[in-house]
C-alpha cells in the first residue's frame, strides 16, 4: 500500500522535530515523491549523512511503501 504525503512527513518529523518539510507527489500515485527537508540536525553533516538520516526516519519504507523519493536536504539559513 502506498505511503501518503502526510505519513511521509510525519515519519520525518518524528526523527527531525525541528524540520521544515515540503513534500510533492510527483505522479499523483502516492508512490513517487520529492521532499525538501531543512533541519538544524544536518549542520556539520555531509549530504550523504543528511540523506541517511531521512532514510533512517522512514524505517525501511523505501522500496516497500515508497518506491521513489527525490530528496533535497539543507541546513537553516542564518542572516
Secondary structure, 3 states (H helix, E strand, C coil): CCCCHHHHHHHHHHHCCCCEEEEEECCCCCCEEEEEEECHHHCCCCHHHHHHHHHHHCCCCECCCECEEEEEEECCCCC
